[in-house]
Amino acid sequence: MNEIIIIGGGLAGVEAAWQAANGGARVRLFEMRPVKQTPAHRTDKLAEIVCSNSLKSDEPGTASYLLKEELRRGGSLVMEAAATTRVPAGADETFVRGWIRRYGGGWQDGSRAGFAIRGRDDGFLGFAGLVDLDLEHREGELGYMVAPSARGRGIAPRAVELLTRWGFDELGLIRLELRIDVQNPASERVAERTGYLRDGVLRNVHFKEGLRCDLGVWSRLRQD
Ligand SMILES: Cc1cc2nc3c(=O)[nH]c(=O)nc-3n(C[C@H](O)[C@H](O)[C@H](O)COP(=O)(O)OP(=O)(O)OC[C@H]3O[C@@H](n4cnc5c(N)ncnc54)[C@H](O)[C@@H]3O)c2cc1C
């Protein structure tokens, strides 16, 4: 079989190498860093995102959406990694204060309940909470974020399990939900590991901060 040689392990090079190798080709990928650094890159790692902000809009009808959608439909590894690790843009002081106020108010009126995830010794590890709580109808939606430095340690499933138990046992809820972008397999694994079942998919819904996506609805019932 012919060998494919790819020069440069940036975003494009790594995607091309992965796709070609997946298609059965033998691939050799050459990356010059760290022997020769570029003015833009900061690390010696493959697929470093040389990026001031984001991969731009995910609004259907824009050029950057179309390009990314083509990549997604082609089973892009880079797009999957980007979707799994994305964070809200523009988290400035106003955003943070508004967010804390919403959770403070939510705790008072029973419409939200947010918790810091803390380790015994290593401080703040993330956030988990009932991002939407309906005590009257005994339902709630869970959400969580794990700090990048704390990922890969099973913290998300542990937090989801504890919150789920708290919701059922202490709040008397009947149904809990997780809403997960279908492009986020890591969170889907958390849902599976914590006993949530996928009810179905809401197509092209507003997700957060101007992002739209196909959203899987996962649920766990008190009697499950
Ligand atoms: C300051 C800055 C900010 C940016 N901000 C954004 C942004 O916010 N959003 C956005 O979408 N895009 C942004 N970009 C553009 C960004 O660079 C591209 O989106 C993305 O990195 C392009 O990927 P690539 O694989 O084509 O190139 P790169 O990621 O640059 O990859 C090229 C790779 O080839 C290697 N290489 C080059 N020559 C050789 C050689 N002879 N031998 C071996 N290896 C070689 C390099 O070391 C590098 O790893 C920004 C660029 C810069 C400079």
The ligand as an SDF file (V2000), in Angstrom:
LIG
                    3D

 53 58  0  0  0  0  0  0  0  0999 V2000
   -2.6220   34.7570   16.6400 C   0  0  0  0  0  0  0  0  0  0  0  0
   -3.5920   33.8700   15.8950 C   0  0  0  0  0  0  0  0  0  0  0  0
   -4.9010   33.7710   16.3560 C   0  0  0  0  0  0  0  0  0  0  0  0
   -5.8280   32.9610   15.6840 C   0  0  0  0  0  0  0  0  0  0  0  0
   -7.1160   32.8830   16.1630 N   0  0  0  0  0  0  0  0  0  0  0  0
   -8.0060   32.0740   15.5480 C   0  0  0  0  0  0  0  0  0  0  0  0
   -9.3420   31.9590   16.0460 C   0  0  0  0  0  0  0  0  0  0  0  0
   -9.7280   32.5800   17.0280 O   0  0  0  0  0  0  0  0  0  0  0  0
  -10.1890   31.1020   15.4090 N   0  0  0  0  0  0  0  0  0  0  0  0
   -9.7850   30.3780   14.3300 C   0  0  0  0  0  0  0  0  0  0  0  0
  -10.5820   29.6010   13.8290 O   0  0  0  0  0  0  0  0  0  0  0  0
   -8.5540   30.4960   13.8070 N   0  0  0  0  0  0  0  0  0  0  0  0
   -7.6620   31.3260   14.3860 C   0  0  0  0  0  0  0  0  0  0  0  0
   -6.3960   31.4360   13.8760 N   0  0  0  0  0  0  0  0  0  0  0  0
   -6.0890   30.7220   12.6860 C   0  0  0  0  0  0  0  0  0  0  0  0
   -5.5340   29.3620   13.0880 C   0  0  0  0  0  0  0  0  0  0  0  0
   -4.1550   29.4130   12.9150 O   0  0  0  0  0  0  0  0  0  0  0  0
   -6.1680   28.2780   12.2520 C   0  0  0  0  0  0  0  0  0  0  0  0
   -7.5660   28.2210   12.4750 O   0  0  0  0  0  0  0  0  0  0  0  0
   -5.6060   26.8780   12.5130 C   0  0  0  0  0  0  0  0  0  0  0  0
   -4.5300   26.8110   13.3840 O   0  0  0  0  0  0  0  0  0  0  0  0
   -5.1770   26.4070   11.1760 C   0  0  0  0  0  0  0  0  0  0  0  0
   -4.7970   25.0480   11.2680 O   0  0  0  0  0  0  0  0  0  0  0  0
   -3.7510   24.4510   10.2930 P   0  0  0  0  0  0  0  0  0  0  0  0
   -3.6570   23.0020   10.5820 O   0  0  0  0  0  0  0  0  0  0  0  0
   -4.0930   24.8620    8.8800 O   0  0  0  0  0  0  0  0  0  0  0  0
   -2.3910   25.2230   10.6250 O   0  0  0  0  0  0  0  0  0  0  0  0
   -1.5330   25.1390   11.9530 P   0  0  0  0  0  0  0  0  0  0  0  0
   -2.3640   24.8320   13.1450 O   0  0  0  0  0  0  0  0  0  0  0  0
   -0.6670   26.3540   11.9630 O   0  0  0  0  0  0  0  0  0  0  0  0
   -0.6040   23.8640   11.6510 O   0  0  0  0  0  0  0  0  0  0  0  0
    0.5190   23.8670   10.8310 C   0  0  0  0  0  0  0  0  0  0  0  0
    1.5310   22.9130   11.4630 C   0  0  0  0  0  0  0  0  0  0  0  0
    2.5540   22.6170   10.5650 O   0  0  0  0  0  0  0  0  0  0  0  0
    3.8100   22.6530   11.2270 C   0  0  0  0  0  0  0  0  0  0  0  0
    4.8000   22.9040   10.1840 N   0  0  0  0  0  0  0  0  0  0  0  0
    4.9270   23.9890    9.3700 C   0  0  0  0  0  0  0  0  0  0  0  0
    5.9360   23.8310    8.5040 N   0  0  0  0  0  0  0  0  0  0  0  0
    6.4320   22.5770    8.7570 C   0  0  0  0  0  0  0  0  0  0  0  0
    7.5010   21.8390    8.1480 C   0  0  0  0  0  0  0  0  0  0  0  0
    8.2420   22.3100    7.1520 N   0  0  0  0  0  0  0  0  0  0  0  0
    7.7640   20.6060    8.6650 N   0  0  0  0  0  0  0  0  0  0  0  0
    7.0400   20.0970    9.6950 C   0  0  0  0  0  0  0  0  0  0  0  0
    6.0320   20.7720   10.2800 N   0  0  0  0  0  0  0  0  0  0  0  0
    5.7390   21.9930    9.8050 C   0  0  0  0  0  0  0  0  0  0  0  0
    3.6240   23.7430   12.2690 C   0  0  0  0  0  0  0  0  0  0  0  0
    4.5340   23.6210   13.3410 O   0  0  0  0  0  0  0  0  0  0  0  0
    2.1750   23.4950   12.7160 C   0  0  0  0  0  0  0  0  0  0  0  0
    2.0900   22.5640   13.7770 O   0  0  0  0  0  0  0  0  0  0  0  0
   -5.4350   32.2430   14.5260 C   0  0  0  0  0  0  0  0  0  0  0  0
   -4.1120   32.3450   14.0800 C   0  0  0  0  0  0  0  0  0  0  0  0
   -3.2010   33.1400   14.7460 C   0  0  0  0  0  0  0  0  0  0  0  0
   -1.7780   33.2600   14.2320 C   0  0  0  0  0  0  0  0  0  0  0  0
  1  2  1  0
  2  3  1  0
  2 52  2  0
  3  4  2  0
  4  5  1  0
  4 50  1  0
  5  6  2  0
  6  7  1  0
  6 13  1  0
  7  8  2  0
  7  9  1  0
  9 10  1  0
 10 11  2  0
 10 12  1  0
 12 13  2  0
 13 14  1  0
 14 15  1  0
 14 50  1  0
 15 16  1  0
 16 17  1  0
 16 18  1  0
 18 19  1  0
 18 20  1  0
 20 21  1  0
 20 22  1  0
 22 23  1  0
 23 24  1  0
 24 25  2  0
 24 26  1  0
 24 27  1  0
 27 28  1  0
 28 29  2  0
 28 30  1  0
 28 31  1  0
 31 32  1  0
 32 33  1  0
 33 34  1  0
 33 48  1  0
 34 35  1  0
 35 36  1  0
 35 46  1  0
 36 37  1  0
 36 45  1  0
 37 38  2  0
 38 39  1  0
 39 40  1  0
 39 45  2  0
 40 41  1  0
 40 42  2  0
 42 43  1  0
 43 44  2  0
 44 45  1  0
 46 47  1  0
 46 48  1  0
 48 49  1  0
 50 51  2  0
 51 52  1  0
 52 53  1  0
M  END
$$$$
